[in-house]
Amino acid sequence: MASPVEQAVVMERNGGESAIVEGNGGEAVVVDGKGGAEAKEVKWLKHYSSAQSILIVGDGDFSFSRALATAFGSGDNLVATSLDTYGYLSIMYTEAESNVTELKRMGATVLHGVDATTMKNHTYLKNNRFDRIVFNFPHAGFPGHETQKHMINSHKALVGAFFGNASQLLRPDGEIHVTHKTGASILQMGDRTVSL
């Protein structure tokens, strides 16, 4: 059996008010006090849970999003995005098509053509708020070598604009997660990026 940190039982009732109560063994239980509630498992994978609304930005072949949906047993809480079109992704990444198909089958929202630097204005995203916003390995493209000053500045601009946009889509207690390499060119981007 999973530990309380990895898995909790949540009681849900449509339209009812809920309160979180600490139960035996550290399980979190949401109860509405009106009876008739049905149990729904909340699954955890590291920093993410199936109860959180999660936006994944720039997910390349959508493998990270698919891994989360698979771990949760559902993609209902996920919005997975890519900058590229679906057609481009299917040519560039051999697994993209099957990952997108599986994500949709599991209930995830999949969006293409989403720019991390302007996403707060995206038709779908601007009306939503998220508990977690994830951008794994942000990259500004390949117009030069990684250690060239203009490339470092491009990466800094991308990450800065992403934070500006993501903060507008975040719930009050939400978190922005960025994963990046720690190579020499990334370290030259400055303390703000390295300390994420």
Secondary structure, DSSP 8 states (H G I E B T S, - for coil): ---TTTEEEEEE-TT---EEEE-GGG-EEEE-SSS--EEEEEEEETTEETTS-EEEE--TTSHHHHHHHHHHT--TTEEEEESS-HHHHHHH-TTHHHHHHHHHHTT-EEEES--TTTGGG-TTGGG--EEEEEEES-----SS-TTSHHHHHHHHHHHHHHHHHHGGGEEEEEEEEEE---SHHHHTT-HHHHT-
